[in-house]
């Protein structure tokens, strides 16, 4: 298998009723086989388990046990006081990074040049938020409204983003302002807000 957090080349062919998927891999790693079958566990944030070299073999041989899951840490790292991990645990193969509250804010400048594809955090738990402009492969960024406001005002929303997420709670006006700012960055139409007066 390629060391990927997920892949658009994993074609879903079945599920087990518990939210887990069976996928055919259309882009295997160097030692893999085209159309090998993988098992994607919905409780794992990244990666999959190898099952069989083909769907035919899976159905006829019916492997009794799943292959061991590869190390999640190679693809996904969770930083924060509960995980016990820091940004020093981020490896060159890491694609997904979750940063939660720790004893001190995590300094994002330590990740300059890193090829992360996904970053999920809140502005209050990181330092040097502007350092995300030094992440050349970043495709998904999730921040709170305060963090997005900071990036929008500074013109530092990464041009590599394919999607954006909002975390936490914020006022309606600020949230719409941020969403419209992001839509404008991608030259999309803004959310139209219509105020409807109501007499009580």
C-alpha positions as a Markdown table, in Angstrom:
| # | Residue | x | y | z |
|---|---|---|---|---|
| 1 | Unk | 0.0 | 0.0 | 0.0 |
| 2 | Unk | 1.0 | 3.6 | -0.5 |
| 3 | Unk | 1.6 | 5.4 | 2.7 |
| 4 | Unk | -1.5 | 7.6 | 2.4 |
| 5 | Unk | -4.0 | 9.0 | 4.9 |
| 6 | Unk | -6.7 | 8.3 | 2.3 |
| 7 | Unk | -6.8 | 8.1 | -1.5 |
| 8 | Unk | -9.3 | 8.9 | -4.2 |
| 9 | Unk | -8.0 | 5.7 | -5.9 |
| 10 | Unk | -9.6 | 3.6 | -3.1 |
| 11 | Unk | -12.8 | 2.5 | -4.9 |
| 12 | Unk | -15.5 | 1.3 | -2.4 |
| 13 | Unk | -16.9 | -2.1 | -3.2 |
| 14 | Unk | -18.6 | -3.0 | 0.1 |
| 15 | Unk | -19.2 | -2.3 | 3.8 |
| 16 | Unk | -19.6 | -4.4 | 6.9 |
| 17 | Unk | -22.7 | -2.7 | 8.4 |
| 18 | Unk | -20.6 | -1.1 | 11.1 |
| 19 | Unk | -19.3 | 1.9 | 9.1 |
| 20 | Unk | -16.1 | 0.1 | 7.8 |
| 21 | Unk | -15.4 | -0.1 | 4.1 |
| 22 | Unk | -13.9 | -2.6 | 1.7 |
| 23 | Unk | -12.1 | -0.8 | -1.1 |
| 24 | Unk | -10.3 | -1.8 | -4.3 |
| 25 | Unk | -6.9 | 0.0 | -4.5 |
| 26 | Unk | -6.4 | 1.5 | -8.0 |
| 27 | Unk | -3.0 | 3.0 | -7.1 |
| 28 | Unk | -1.1 | 0.4 | -5.1 |
| 29 | Unk | 2.4 | 0.9 | -3.7 |
| 30 | Unk | 5.5 | -0.6 | -5.5 |
| 31 | Unk | 5.0 | -4.0 | -3.9 |
| 32 | Unk | 1.2 | -4.1 | -4.2 |
| 33 | Unk | -1.1 | -5.3 | -6.9 |
| 34 | Unk | -3.5 | -3.3 | -9.0 |
| 35 | Unk | -7.1 | -3.9 | -7.6 |
| 36 | Unk | -5.8 | -5.3 | -4.3 |
| 37 | Unk | -8.5 | -5.1 | -1.6 |
| 38 | Unk | -8.1 | -2.9 | 1.6 |
| 39 | Unk | -10.2 | -2.6 | 4.7 |
| 40 | Unk | -10.8 | 1.0 | 5.9 |
| 41 | Unk | -11.7 | 1.1 | 9.6 |
| 42 | Unk | -14.0 | 4.1 | 10.4 |
| 43 | Unk | -12.4 | 4.4 | 13.8 |
| 44 | Unk | -9.0 | 5.1 | 12.4 |
| 45 | Unk | -8.4 | 8.6 | 11.2 |
| 46 | Unk | -5.9 | 7.5 | 8.5 |
| 47 | Unk | -4.7 | 4.5 | 6.6 |
| 48 | Unk | -6.1 | 1.1 | 5.8 |
| 49 | Unk | -5.4 | -2.6 | 6.2 |
| 50 | Unk | -4.4 | -4.9 | 3.3 |
| 51 | Unk | -6.8 | -7.9 | 2.8 |
| 52 | Unk | -6.1 | -9.6 | -0.5 |
| 53 | Unk | -4.4 | -9.2 | -3.8 |
| 54 | Unk | -7.8 | -9.0 | -5.6 |
| 55 | Unk | -11.5 | -9.1 | -5.0 |
| 56 | Unk | -11.7 | -12.6 | -6.5 |
| 57 | Unk | -9.2 | -13.9 | -4.1 |
| 58 | Unk | -10.8 | -12.2 | -1.2 |
| 59 | Unk | -14.2 | -13.9 | -2.0 |
| 60 | Unk | -12.7 | -17.3 | -2.7 |
| 61 | Unk | -10.0 | -17.6 | -0.1 |
| 62 | Unk | -11.7 | -15.6 | 2.6 |
| 63 | Unk | -8.7 | -14.6 | 4.8 |
| 64 | Unk | -9.4 | -15.4 | 8.4 |
| 65 | Unk | -7.6 | -12.4 | 9.9 |
| 66 | Unk | -6.8 | -8.8 | 8.8 |
| 67 | Unk | -3.3 | -7.8 | 8.1 |
| 68 | Unk | -1.8 | -5.6 | 10.8 |
| 69 | Unk | -2.5 | -1.9 | 10.5 |
| 70 | Unk | 0.5 | 0.1 | 9.6 |
| 71 | Unk | 1.8 | 2.7 | 12.1 |
| 72 | Unk | -0.7 | 5.5 | 12.2 |
| 73 | Unk | 2.0 | 7.9 | 13.4 |
| 74 | Unk | 3.7 | 7.7 | 10.0 |
| 75 | Unk | 0.6 | 9.3 | 8.5 |
| 76 | Unk | -1.2 | 11.1 | 11.3 |
| 77 | Unk | 0.1 | 12.8 | 14.4 |
| 78 | Unk | -2.0 | 14.2 | 17.3 |
| 79 | Unk | -0.2 | 16.9 | 19.3 |
| 80 | Unk | -1.4 | 18.0 | 22.7 |
| 81 | Unk | -1.4 | 17.3 | 26.4 |
| 82 | Unk | -3.6 | 14.1 | 26.2 |
| 83 | Unk | -1.5 | 12.5 | 23.4 |
| 84 | Unk | 1.9 | 13.2 | 25.0 |
| 85 | Unk | 3.2 | 14.1 | 21.5 |
| 86 | Unk | 4.8 | 17.4 | 20.3 |
| 87 | Unk | 5.6 | 18.8 | 16.9 |
| 88 | Unk | 9.0 | 17.0 | 17.2 |
| 89 | Unk | 7.0 | 13.8 | 16.5 |
| 90 | Unk | 5.9 | 15.0 | 13.1 |
| 91 | Unk | 7.9 | 13.0 | 10.4 |
| 92 | Unk | 8.5 | 13.6 | 6.7 |
| 93 | Unk | 5.8 | 11.0 | 6.0 |
| 94 | Unk | 3.2 | 12.7 | 8.2 |
| 95 | Unk | 0.2 | 13.9 | 6.1 |
| 96 | Unk | -2.4 | 14.8 | 8.8 |
| 97 | Unk | -1.7 | 16.8 | 11.9 |
| 98 | Unk | -4.2 | 17.5 | 14.8 |
| 99 | Unk | -3.0 | 20.1 | 17.3 |
| 100 | Unk | -5.0 | 20.3 | 20.6 |
| 101 | Unk | -4.3 | 22.3 | 23.7 |
| 102 | Unk | -1.0 | 21.6 | 25.4 |
| 103 | Unk | 1.0 | 23.1 | 28.2 |
| 104 | Unk | 2.3 | 25.8 | 25.8 |
| 105 | Unk | 1.2 | 26.8 | 22.3 |
| 106 | Unk | 2.7 | 24.7 | 19.5 |
| 107 | Unk | 5.1 | 26.8 | 17.4 |
| 108 | Unk | 4.1 | 26.2 | 13.7 |
| 109 | Unk | 7.3 | 27.7 | 12.4 |
| 110 | Unk | 9.0 | 24.4 | 13.3 |
| 111 | Unk | 7.0 | 22.8 | 10.4 |
| 112 | Unk | 8.3 | 25.2 | 7.6 |
| 113 | Unk | 8.7 | 23.3 | 4.4 |
| 114 | Unk | 6.9 | 20.2 | 5.7 |
| 115 | Unk | 4.6 | 18.4 | 3.2 |
| 116 | Unk | 1.5 | 18.2 | 5.5 |
| 117 | Unk | -1.7 | 17.9 | 3.5 |
| 118 | Unk | -4.1 | 18.4 | 6.5 |
| 119 | Unk | -3.9 | 20.6 | 9.6 |
| 120 | Unk | -6.7 | 20.8 | 12.2 |
| 121 | Unk | -6.2 | 23.2 | 15.1 |
| 122 | Unk | -7.5 | 26.3 | 16.8 |
| 123 | Unk | -5.7 | 29.7 | 16.9 |
| 124 | Unk | -5.4 | 29.6 | 20.7 |
| 125 | Unk | -3.2 | 26.5 | 20.8 |
| 126 | Unk | -0.7 | 27.5 | 18.2 |
| 127 | Unk | 2.0 | 30.2 | 17.9 |
| 128 | Unk | 3.1 | 31.8 | 14.6 |
| 129 | Unk | -0.1 | 30.9 | 12.7 |
| 130 | Unk | 1.3 | 32.8 | 9.7 |
| 131 | Unk | 3.8 | 29.9 | 9.3 |
| 132 | Unk | 1.2 | 27.9 | 7.6 |
| 133 | Unk | 2.2 | 29.8 | 4.4 |
| 134 | Unk | 5.4 | 27.7 | 4.6 |
| 135 | Unk | 3.5 | 24.4 | 4.2 |
| 136 | Unk | 3.7 | 23.9 | 0.4 |
| 137 | Unk | 1.3 | 20.8 | 0.1 |
| 138 | Unk | -1.4 | 22.0 | 2.5 |
| 139 | Unk | -4.8 | 21.0 | 1.1 |
| 140 | Unk | -7.2 | 21.2 | 4.1 |
| 141 | Unk | -7.0 | 23.6 | 7.0 |
| 142 | Unk | -9.4 | 23.7 | 9.9 |
| 143 | Unk | -9.3 | 26.7 | 12.2 |
| 144 | Unk | -11.6 | 28.7 | 14.5 |
| 145 | Unk | -13.1 | 31.9 | 13.3 |
| 146 | Unk | -10.4 | 34.0 | 15.1 |
| 147 | Unk | -7.6 | 32.1 | 13.2 |
| 148 | Unk | -9.3 | 32.5 | 9.9 |
| 149 | Unk | -9.8 | 36.3 | 10.6 |
| 150 | Unk | -6.1 | 36.6 | 11.3 |
| 151 | Unk | -5.1 | 34.9 | 8.0 |
| 152 | Unk | -7.7 | 36.8 | 5.9 |
| 153 | Unk | -6.6 | 40.2 | 7.3 |
| 154 | Unk | -3.0 | 39.4 | 6.6 |
| 155 | Unk | -3.7 | 37.9 | 3.1 |
| 156 | Unk | -2.1 | 34.6 | 4.2 |
| 157 | Unk | -4.8 | 32.1 | 3.3 |
| 158 | Unk | -2.7 | 29.3 | 1.5 |
| 159 | Unk | -3.4 | 29.2 | -2.2 |
| 160 | Unk | -2.9 | 25.4 | -2.1 |
| 161 | Unk | -6.1 | 24.8 | -0.1 |
| 162 | Unk | -8.8 | 22.6 | -1.7 |
| 163 | Unk | -11.1 | 22.9 | 1.3 |
| 164 | Unk | -11.4 | 24.7 | 4.6 |
| 165 | Unk | -13.1 | 23.9 | 7.9 |
| 166 | Unk | -14.4 | 25.9 | 10.9 |
| 167 | Unk | -14.1 | 24.8 | 14.5 |
| 168 | Unk | -15.4 | 26.1 | 17.7 |
| 169 | Unk | -18.2 | 28.6 | 18.2 |
| 170 | Unk | -18.5 | 32.2 | 17.1 |
| 171 | Unk | -21.0 | 34.8 | 16.4 |
| 172 | Unk | -23.1 | 34.6 | 13.2 |
| 173 | Unk | -21.8 | 37.8 | 11.8 |
| 174 | Unk | -18.2 | 36.9 | 12.3 |
| 175 | Unk | -18.7 | 33.4 | 10.9 |
| 176 | Unk | -20.4 | 34.6 | 7.7 |
| 177 | Unk | -17.7 | 37.2 | 7.3 |
| 178 | Unk | -15.0 | 34.5 | 7.4 |
| 179 | Unk | -16.9 | 32.2 | 5.1 |
| 180 | Unk | -17.4 | 35.0 | 2.6 |
| 181 | Unk | -13.7 | 35.9 | 2.9 |
| 182 | Unk | -12.7 | 32.4 | 2.0 |
| 183 | Unk | -15.2 | 32.2 | -0.8 |
| 184 | Unk | -13.8 | 35.5 | -2.2 |
| 185 | Unk | -10.3 | 34.0 | -2.0 |
| 186 | Unk | -11.5 | 31.3 | -4.4 |
| 187 | Unk | -13.5 | 33.7 | -6.5 |
| 188 | Unk | -16.8 | 32.2 | -5.5 |
| 189 | Unk | -20.1 | 33.9 | -4.9 |
| 190 | Unk | -20.6 | 35.1 | -1.2 |
| 191 | Unk | -23.4 | 33.9 | 1.1 |
| 192 | Unk | -26.3 | 36.2 | 0.7 |
| 193 | Unk | -27.7 | 37.3 | 4.0 |
| 194 | Unk | -31.3 | 38.7 | 4.1 |
| 195 | Unk | -32.5 | 40.3 | 7.3 |
| 196 | Unk | -36.2 | 39.7 | 7.9 |
| 197 | Unk | -37.8 | 42.0 | 10.5 |
| 198 | Unk | -40.0 | 40.2 | 12.9 |
| 199 | Unk | -42.5 | 41.9 | 15.3 |
| 200 | Unk | -43.0 | 40.1 | 18.6 |
